[in-house]
Amino acid sequence: MEQSLSDKRDVVLEACDLRHQYGDKAVLRGLNFKVAAGEIYALLGGNGAGKSTTLSAFLGLIRPTGGTVRVMDQDVTEAPDAARAKIAYVPENVALYEHLTARENLSYFLALAGADASASRIEAALEAAGLAPDARGRRVGGFSKGMRQKTAIGLAIARHAPVLLLDEPTSGLDPRAAADFNRLLDAARSRGMGILMVTHDLLGAAEIADRIGFLADGRLEAELTAEGEARFDVRALHARYVRIGQTDAAA
Ligand SMILES: Nc1ncnc2c1ncn2[C@@H]1O[C@H](COP(=O)(O)OP(=O)(O)OP(=O)(O)O)[C@@H](O)[C@H]1O
């Protein structure tokens, strides 16, 4: 049997029989998947399927009811701080210090993380993240969503974080900004980052992901792997997504 990408490369994220319930409500019911270094994994699923809960488990923000989550072989429940140190997290709405410039934000957060906050490192990271030179010295209070994300990705690059978690990264971006963002993710993948992206953007996932997992009823309903140049058929993804929605609604 052919090996998947995550069997051949270093696994950076792993959910193993992950279970979580809020009160009586079981949200995750035995979720299993892996993300490898240099791979983009898109986790799809309807509203309330448990995608953000899965990210929270990797970030150590919730204590799973059962199973394990590992970041670079580190059990998150046992050592949440060590696991978090490996992760750069880009939430749907990136939180930055509004009155500080992009450069100052990176300087502040890098110093907070005990990392090298030299001007040359910050400049190189913002360059790699595609933030225009004239924007780097401006207060982020006036930034668009796309510019905020570039700043956050710049921070991830400057931290040399091996793992990137993204929650709905392209929601609210116009098609050009979304394509721009996907190029940025492609570059991060080429640097060897392992990327887990939670999204409703089927077109974006079809274009950029190496694997797509469909979350339904608290488990992976299906996992698809990109094939060659054609990658994924977005119409087939859409049909599958809609079918999952119907299953959820009937449950
Ligand atoms: N802190 C909480 N307490 C109680 N219930 C919660 C909590 N957080 C999430 N839930 C519930 O758990 C379920 C899964 O939520 P989650 O945010 O993980 O879903 P999601 O797949 O990210 O949804 P969406 O696509 O709408 O963002 C939802 O029914 C939600 O209402």
The ligand as an SDF file (V2000), in Angstrom:
LIG
                    3D

 31 33  0  0  0  0  0  0  0  0999 V2000
  -16.6080   26.6500   25.2840 N   0  0  0  0  0  0  0  0  0  0  0  0
  -17.6570   25.9660   24.8030 C   0  0  0  0  0  0  0  0  0  0  0  0
  -18.6520   25.5700   25.6100 N   0  0  0  0  0  0  0  0  0  0  0  0
  -19.6970   24.8780   25.1550 C   0  0  0  0  0  0  0  0  0  0  0  0
  -19.8650   24.5150   23.8680 N   0  0  0  0  0  0  0  0  0  0  0  0
  -18.9260   24.8870   23.0080 C   0  0  0  0  0  0  0  0  0  0  0  0
  -17.7600   25.6340   23.4160 C   0  0  0  0  0  0  0  0  0  0  0  0
  -16.9880   25.8620   22.3320 N   0  0  0  0  0  0  0  0  0  0  0  0
  -17.6170   25.2910   21.2930 C   0  0  0  0  0  0  0  0  0  0  0  0
  -18.7740   24.7150   21.6960 N   0  0  0  0  0  0  0  0  0  0  0  0
  -19.7070   23.9630   20.8410 C   0  0  0  0  0  0  0  0  0  0  0  0
  -19.0070   22.8660   20.2980 O   0  0  0  0  0  0  0  0  0  0  0  0
  -19.3690   22.6540   18.9440 C   0  0  0  0  0  0  0  0  0  0  0  0
  -18.1270   22.7040   18.0730 C   0  0  0  0  0  0  0  0  0  0  0  0
  -17.6380   24.0430   18.0640 O   0  0  0  0  0  0  0  0  0  0  0  0
  -16.3790   24.4880   17.1810 P   0  0  0  0  0  0  0  0  0  0  0  0
  -16.2260   25.9590   17.3810 O   0  0  0  0  0  0  0  0  0  0  0  0
  -15.2300   23.6160   17.4840 O   0  0  0  0  0  0  0  0  0  0  0  0
  -16.9200   24.1700   15.7060 O   0  0  0  0  0  0  0  0  0  0  0  0
  -16.3490   24.6430   14.2970 P   0  0  0  0  0  0  0  0  0  0  0  0
  -16.2890   23.4240   13.4410 O   0  0  0  0  0  0  0  0  0  0  0  0
  -15.0890   25.4090   14.4700 O   0  0  0  0  0  0  0  0  0  0  0  0
  -17.5280   25.5880   13.7880 O   0  0  0  0  0  0  0  0  0  0  0  0
  -17.5130   26.8810   12.7960 P   0  0  0  0  0  0  0  0  0  0  0  0
  -17.2400   26.3840   11.4220 O   0  0  0  0  0  0  0  0  0  0  0  0
  -18.9100   27.3990   12.9430 O   0  0  0  0  0  0  0  0  0  0  0  0
  -16.4810   27.8380   13.3270 O   0  0  0  0  0  0  0  0  0  0  0  0
  -20.4120   23.7080   18.6060 C   0  0  0  0  0  0  0  0  0  0  0  0
  -21.6880   23.1430   18.7590 O   0  0  0  0  0  0  0  0  0  0  0  0
  -20.1760   24.7780   19.6480 C   0  0  0  0  0  0  0  0  0  0  0  0
  -21.3720   25.4620   19.9470 O   0  0  0  0  0  0  0  0  0  0  0  0
  1  2  1  0
  2  3  1  0
  2  7  2  0
  3  4  2  0
  4  5  1  0
  5  6  2  0
  6  7  1  0
  6 10  1  0
  7  8  1  0
  8  9  2  0
  9 10  1  0
 10 11  1  0
 11 12  1  0
 11 30  1  0
 12 13  1  0
 13 14  1  0
 13 28  1  0
 14 15  1  0
 15 16  1  0
 16 17  2  0
 16 18  1  0
 16 19  1  0
 19 20  1  0
 20 21  2  0
 20 22  1  0
 20 23  1  0
 23 24  1  0
 24 25  2  0
 24 26  1  0
 24 27  1  0
 28 29  1  0
 28 30  1  0
 30 31  1  0
M  END
$$$$
